[in-house]
Amino acid sequence: MVSALDSLVYLSSEMLIILDERAAVQFASSSAARLFGFDPVALVSSPFEDLIDPADRAECAAALAAAGIDALDQKVPMAVIRPDGANHECVVSVRPLLEGAERRGWLLTSTDESTIAALVAARTGNEPRFAEASACSPFVIFRLDEKGACIHLNSRWSELTGQSFDSALGRGWLSMIEEGDRKTFRAIVGAAHTAGKGWRHTFRVRHIDGSIKWVEGAADPIDAALGPASGMVGVVVDITSEVRLQRVATAGP
């Protein structure tokens, strides 16, 4: 049975990008934009090569050129440059979009493996691997001890909220949850922790500059046999772009 945490990570880690015949972005899934740190609307019409580390551009261009009727699937390792300057390493599958015998564009897909690797490491008690993989994840990854206190947060939390690592430890991270959502969040997480069960919840967090972000979080208990700090491991995903687009779609003309 797939847990709520695994389901959230799977849905958030699958990216899809469609390029037109000029190799400009025609469509980017919200997960793709999130993995790469861009607003999905802002990605549209951007030349795809502008998003890639210059060292990988030639190999990417060769893969696009080779993806035709006789070569339907090219796998290309590449580093995408996020707006914060960090590189997101991934392996992208390149497939042609065909109209009859002519190529009209490309379909790019990829799965982020770092978050999955971090969860596996946490669940198996491999602390060095957990620290390494969680540092590479595009999502917030956290660990709670057996009392529910936060003992680990990767740097994505500071990017999301502006809160420092030291301030977030223990119960400090809860102060960044929007006040109107905090009581419900603590009740849901507390009940799940007491029952030794996982949880999944949508809520808002506040950045220190006053801006609000919508996020979805989930966590699973870790086997207590792994040690006294086993507790829970979880992920927080920024879904602000999806909420904004949904509101525009439902607002009507």
C-alpha positions as CSV (number, residue, x, y, z in Angstrom):
1,M,0.0,0.0,0.0
2,V,1.4,3.4,-1.0
3,S,1.5,5.9,1.9
4,A,0.3,9.5,1.7
5,L,3.9,10.7,1.8
6,D,5.0,8.4,-1.1
7,S,2.0,9.5,-3.1
8,L,2.8,13.2,-2.6
9,V,6.5,12.7,-3.5
10,Y,5.6,10.6,-6.6
11,L,3.1,13.2,-7.9
12,S,5.5,16.1,-7.2
13,S,8.6,14.5,-8.7
14,E,7.3,13.6,-12.1
15,M,8.0,16.4,-14.6
16,L,6.7,17.0,-18.1
17,I,7.8,19.6,-20.6
18,I,6.6,20.1,-24.2
19,L,8.9,21.9,-26.6
20,D,7.8,23.3,-30.0
21,E,9.8,22.8,-33.2
22,R,12.1,25.7,-32.2
23,A,12.9,23.9,-28.9
24,A,11.1,26.6,-26.9
25,V,8.9,25.6,-23.9
26,Q,5.3,25.3,-25.0
27,F,4.0,23.7,-21.8
28,A,5.5,22.9,-18.4
29,S,3.7,20.9,-15.8
30,S,3.6,22.4,-12.3
31,S,5.9,19.7,-11.0
32,A,8.4,20.5,-13.7
33,A,8.3,24.2,-12.8
34,R,8.6,23.3,-9.1
35,L,11.6,21.0,-9.6
36,F,13.4,23.7,-11.5
37,G,12.2,26.6,-9.3
38,F,10.3,28.5,-12.0
39,D,6.8,29.8,-12.3
40,P,5.1,27.5,-14.9
41,V,3.6,30.5,-16.8
42,A,7.0,32.2,-16.9
43,L,8.6,29.1,-18.5
44,V,6.3,29.3,-21.6
45,S,8.1,30.5,-24.7
46,S,11.5,30.3,-23.0
47,P,14.2,28.6,-25.1
48,F,14.9,25.4,-23.3
49,E,18.7,25.7,-23.8
50,D,18.6,28.9,-21.7
51,L,17.5,26.8,-18.7
52,I,20.4,24.3,-19.0
53,D,24.0,24.4,-17.7
54,P,26.1,25.6,-20.7
55,A,28.3,22.4,-20.3
56,D,25.2,20.3,-21.1
57,R,23.7,22.2,-24.0
58,A,25.5,20.5,-26.9
59,E,24.5,17.0,-25.6
60,C,20.9,18.2,-25.2
61,A,20.8,19.6,-28.7
62,A,22.2,16.4,-30.1
63,A,19.5,14.4,-28.3
64,L,16.8,16.6,-29.6
65,A,18.2,16.3,-33.1
66,A,18.4,12.5,-32.8
67,A,14.9,12.0,-31.4
68,G,13.1,11.2,-34.7
69,I,11.0,8.4,-36.2
70,D,14.0,6.0,-36.0
71,A,15.2,7.1,-32.5
72,L,12.1,7.4,-30.3
73,D,13.7,7.8,-26.9
74,Q,16.9,9.5,-25.9
75,K,18.0,9.7,-22.2
76,V,20.1,12.7,-21.4
77,P,21.8,13.7,-18.1
78,M,21.7,17.4,-17.7
79,A,21.8,20.1,-15.0
80,V,19.0,22.7,-15.1
81,I,19.9,26.1,-13.7
82,R,17.4,27.2,-11.0
83,P,16.7,30.9,-10.6
84,D,18.6,30.9,-7.3
85,G,21.7,29.8,-9.3
86,A,21.8,26.2,-8.0
87,N,21.9,23.3,-10.5
88,H,19.3,20.6,-10.4
89,E,20.8,17.4,-11.8
90,C,18.4,15.1,-13.6
91,V,18.2,12.5,-16.4
92,V,15.6,13.6,-19.0
93,S,13.9,11.3,-21.5
94,V,13.5,13.0,-24.9
95,R,10.7,11.8,-27.2
96,P,9.6,13.4,-30.5
97,L,6.2,14.8,-31.1
98,L,5.3,13.6,-34.6
99,E,2.7,14.8,-37.1
100,G,2.8,12.1,-39.7
101,A,6.4,11.7,-40.7
102,E,7.4,15.2,-39.4
103,R,8.7,16.1,-36.0
104,R,6.7,19.1,-34.6
105,G,8.4,19.3,-31.2
106,W,9.5,17.2,-28.3
107,L,8.2,15.7,-25.1
108,L,10.6,15.8,-22.1
109,T,10.0,13.7,-19.0
110,S,12.0,13.1,-15.9
111,T,11.7,11.9,-12.3
112,D,13.5,13.5,-9.4
113,E,15.3,10.8,-7.5
114,S,16.9,12.7,-4.7
115,T,13.7,13.0,-2.5
116,I,12.9,9.3,-3.0
117,A,16.5,8.4,-2.0
118,A,16.3,10.6,1.1
119,L,13.1,8.8,2.2
120,V,14.7,5.4,1.7
121,A,17.7,6.4,3.6
122,A,15.6,7.7,6.5
123,R,13.6,4.5,6.6
124,T,16.7,2.3,6.7
125,G,18.6,4.4,9.2
126,N,21.3,5.5,6.7
127,E,22.0,9.0,8.2
128,P,24.9,10.1,5.9
129,R,22.9,9.2,2.8
130,F,19.8,10.9,4.2
131,A,21.7,14.1,4.7
132,E,23.3,14.0,1.3
133,A,20.0,13.2,-0.6
134,S,17.8,15.6,1.3
135,A,20.3,18.4,0.6
136,C,19.8,17.8,-3.2
137,S,16.0,17.6,-3.0
138,P,13.9,20.5,-4.6
139,F,11.4,20.0,-1.7
140,V,11.5,20.7,2.0
141,I,12.5,17.5,3.8
142,F,12.2,17.3,7.6
143,R,12.7,14.9,10.5
144,L,10.8,14.8,13.8
145,D,12.0,12.9,16.8
146,E,9.9,10.6,18.9
147,K,8.5,13.6,20.8
148,G,7.5,15.4,17.7
149,A,10.3,18.0,17.8
150,C,12.1,19.0,14.6
151,I,15.6,17.6,14.4
152,H,16.3,18.1,10.6
153,L,15.3,20.5,7.9
154,N,17.0,21.0,4.5
155,S,17.8,24.4,3.1
156,R,14.6,24.5,1.1
157,W,12.7,25.4,4.4
158,S,14.8,28.6,4.7
159,E,14.1,29.4,1.0
160,L,10.4,28.9,1.6
161,T,10.1,30.9,4.8
162,G,13.3,32.8,5.4
163,Q,13.6,31.2,8.8
164,S,17.1,30.1,9.8
165,F,17.9,26.4,10.6
166,D,18.6,27.1,14.2
167,S,15.4,29.0,14.7
168,A,13.4,26.2,13.1
169,L,14.6,23.4,15.3
170,G,12.4,22.0,18.0
171,R,9.0,23.6,17.8
172,G,10.4,26.8,16.1
173,W,9.3,25.8,12.6
174,L,5.7,25.8,13.7
175,S,5.8,29.6,14.1
176,M,6.1,30.0,10.3
177,I,2.8,28.3,9.7
178,E,0.1,30.9,9.0
179,E,-1.7,31.6,12.3
180,G,-5.1,30.7,11.0
181,D,-3.9,27.2,10.0
182,R,-1.6,26.5,12.9
183,K,-4.1,25.0,15.4
184,T,-5.5,22.6,12.8
185,F,-2.0,21.6,11.6
186,R,-0.8,20.9,15.2
187,A,-4.0,18.8,15.9
188,I,-3.6,16.7,12.7
189,V,0.2,16.1,13.2
190,G,-0.2,15.5,16.9
191,A,-2.9,13.0,16.5
192,A,-1.0,11.1,13.8
193,H,2.2,11.2,15.9
194,T,0.4,9.8,18.9
195,A,-1.2,7.0,16.8
196,G,2.0,6.2,15.0
197,K,0.4,7.0,11.6
198,G,1.2,9.1,8.7
199,W,-0.5,12.3,7.7
200,R,-1.0,14.6,4.7
201,H,-2.3,18.1,4.9
202,T,-2.6,21.4,2.9
203,F,-1.8,24.6,4.8
204,R,-0.1,28.0,4.4
205,V,3.3,29.2,5.6
206,R,4.4,32.8,6.0
207,H,7.8,34.1,4.8
208,I,9.6,36.5,7.1
209,D,8.9,39.2,4.4
210,G,5.2,38.8,5.0
211,S,4.3,36.8,1.8
212,I,2.1,33.7,2.1
213,K,2.8,30.4,0.3
214,W,0.4,27.5,0.0
215,V,2.1,24.1,0.7
216,E,1.1,20.5,0.9
217,G,2.9,18.4,3.5
218,A,3.0,14.7,4.4
219,A,5.0,12.5,6.8
220,D,5.4,8.8,7.7
221,P,6.6,7.3,11.0
222,I,10.0,5.7,10.9
223,D,10.5,2.2,12.4
224,A,11.3,2.7,16.1
225,A,13.9,-0.1,15.9
226,L,16.1,2.4,14.0
227,G,16.9,4.3,17.2
228,P,15.6,6.9,19.7
229,A,15.5,9.7,17.2
230,S,13.5,7.7,14.6
231,G,10.2,9.7,14.9
232,M,8.9,10.8,11.5
233,V,10.2,11.8,8.1
234,G,8.2,14.2,5.9
235,V,8.1,16.4,2.9
236,V,6.6,19.9,2.3
237,V,5.8,20.9,-1.3
238,D,5.1,24.5,-2.5
239,I,1.8,24.4,-4.4
240,T,1.3,28.2,-4.6
241,S,1.4,28.2,-8.4
242,E,-1.3,25.5,-8.6
243,V,-3.5,27.3,-6.1
244,R,-3.1,30.6,-8.0
245,L,-3.9,29.0,-11.4
246,Q,-6.9,27.1,-9.9
247,R,-8.4,30.4,-8.6
248,V,-8.0,32.0,-12.0
249,A,-9.7,29.1,-13.7
250,T,-12.6,29.0,-11.3
251,A,-13.1,32.8,-11.2
252,G,-14.6,32.8,-14.7
253,P,-14.8,35.7,-17.1
